[in-house]
Amino acid sequence: MFDLSTSFDGLKFSNPLMPAAGPLNGDLEKLEFLVSQGLGGIVTKTIARALPNIPKPCIYGDKTFIMNSELWSELSYEVWVNEILPKFHKSKDRPLIISLGYTKEDMEFLVPLVEKYADAYEISTHYVGTDLTVIQGTVRAIRKHTKKPIYMKISPHLPDPEGFAKAIKEAGANGVVAINSLGPTMKIDLKEKSIIYGNEKGFVWTSGPAIKPVALATVYKIKQAEPSLTVIGVGGIKNAEDVLEFLLAGASAVQMLSAALLYGKDLYKKIIADLPKTLEKYGFTSIEEVINHGLKKEVVYKQSLPVLDRDKCIDCMLCEKICPYFAISYPGVITFNPDKCFECGLCIAKCPTGAISYSLKR
Ligand SMILES: Cc1cc2nc3c(=O)[nH]c(=O)nc-3n(C[C@H](O)[C@H](O)[C@H](O)COP(=O)(O)O)c2cc1C
């Protein structure tokens, strides 16, 4: 009854969820595990010509974010080309997107080697700087060797997503994967008074639910600027509702990694299983319907005083504790002071039981 499929650039996906490039798609066993999760498409870890020198430890997990200094695949391109890719079981409705890095010369070398296994390419631009003409050169180098879809992955440290989108479109790419991890960021060990995770400069890259707002805005900016480009959304997804948010913002499919590292690798399966009831909850019958719906352009302002549903209030006093305008007091029951209330909305967003709403007009 609920159609989860999505298709673009000649590729068909049984559902919109894919794994994002990282440790979970780093070898054959892991790729097969991802297939068993029922993902709509499979993406590989980024394959490069040189072997990375990965500092250990390289993955830190907090409540809502992951930090990493993992670089690209620790397996050589020879292992991918001679062992992993030939053995990986391909299927028509589960495209294989091969992630490659990094330079134009790397592409000239790698694309011909993997072309017979790839349904599409995802190209990491994480370590190539911000010069868009260099990135265009990379796209053109790939295009010389393939007619298949090319998706350029944007990193959030690139300052101009709209300019990036325009440049890669002009050079012949089909779309953008948005976004890579955010950074540089830092992790300090107070006990050791030192940095225990990080590259030689002491920096790591941050991903997971905490970066979702950056990812959503980037997807939206790119789709608004270049509607004909395909956008694959990634960054912070942790549940089926997040998937729908990315599709509304302009993505045609999504990827996830960090939430699986934080909450368990079975999360992929759970999200796919939750998609039908989530579609239903928000009035949709198919994934395509969400994509075509898009976001309403206007921002919905709901300026009004908050109102309390006393049946739902559990007297936790969180609203009183957090109100930045000192407008909430508790003379036996939560009370809003209309003279002080700034209508900022924080109490409504943070109330754990949804007891506060916007329903009263001033
Ligand atoms: C441990 C780790 C390794 C990663 N390795 C790669 C990689 O090899 N290539 C790449 O393009 N992105 C890589 N990423 C970035 C992810 O693919 C993804 O873009 C980012 O983590 C945001 O998505 P998420 O919040 O769902 O994890 C890596 C991320 C993590 C956490």
The ligand as a MOL file (V3000), in Angstrom:
LIG
                    3D

  0  0  0     0  0            999 V3000
M  V30 BEGIN CTAB
M  V30 COUNTS 31 33 0 0 0
M  V30 BEGIN ATOM
M  V30 1 C 34.0240 7.0850 10.8220 0
M  V30 2 C 33.6200 7.8120 9.5820 0
M  V30 3 C 34.2410 7.5510 8.3750 0
M  V30 4 C 33.8610 8.2320 7.2190 0
M  V30 5 N 34.4730 7.9440 6.0390 0
M  V30 6 C 34.0780 8.5710 4.9010 0
M  V30 7 C 34.6510 8.2370 3.6460 0
M  V30 8 O 35.5100 7.3580 3.5160 0
M  V30 9 N 34.2280 8.9240 2.5680 0
M  V30 10 C 33.2470 9.8920 2.6230 0
M  V30 11 O 32.8930 10.4680 1.5930 0
M  V30 12 N 32.6570 10.1970 3.8010 0
M  V30 13 C 33.0470 9.5640 4.9200 0
M  V30 14 N 32.4250 9.8540 6.1100 0
M  V30 15 C 31.3260 10.8490 6.1350 0
M  V30 16 C 29.9580 10.1460 6.0350 0
M  V30 17 O 29.8440 9.4280 4.8260 0
M  V30 18 C 28.7900 11.1470 6.1320 0
M  V30 19 O 28.8610 12.0510 5.0620 0
M  V30 20 C 28.7990 11.9360 7.4250 0
M  V30 21 O 29.1990 11.1210 8.5080 0
M  V30 22 C 27.4230 12.5340 7.7170 0
M  V30 23 O 26.4370 11.5260 7.7910 0
M  V30 24 P 25.9730 10.8520 9.1950 0
M  V30 25 O 25.6830 11.9770 10.1430 0
M  V30 26 O 24.7740 10.0250 8.8650 0
M  V30 27 O 27.1150 10.0370 9.6320 0
M  V30 28 C 32.8180 9.1930 7.2760 0
M  V30 29 C 32.1840 9.4510 8.4990 0
M  V30 30 C 32.5640 8.7690 9.6410 0
M  V30 31 C 31.8290 9.0460 10.9320 0
M  V30 END ATOM
M  V30 BEGIN BOND
M  V30 1 1 1 2
M  V30 2 1 2 3
M  V30 3 2 2 30
M  V30 4 2 3 4
M  V30 5 1 4 5
M  V30 6 1 4 28
M  V30 7 2 5 6
M  V30 8 1 6 7
M  V30 9 1 6 13
M  V30 10 2 7 8
M  V30 11 1 7 9
M  V30 12 1 9 10
M  V30 13 2 10 11
M  V30 14 1 10 12
M  V30 15 2 12 13
M  V30 16 1 13 14
M  V30 17 1 14 15
M  V30 18 1 14 28
M  V30 19 1 15 16
M  V30 20 1 16 17
M  V30 21 1 16 18
M  V30 22 1 18 19
M  V30 23 1 18 20
M  V30 24 1 20 21
M  V30 25 1 20 22
M  V30 26 1 22 23
M  V30 27 1 23 24
M  V30 28 2 24 25
M  V30 29 1 24 26
M  V30 30 1 24 27
M  V30 31 2 28 29
M  V30 32 1 29 30
M  V30 33 1 30 31
M  V30 END BOND
M  V30 END CTAB
M  END
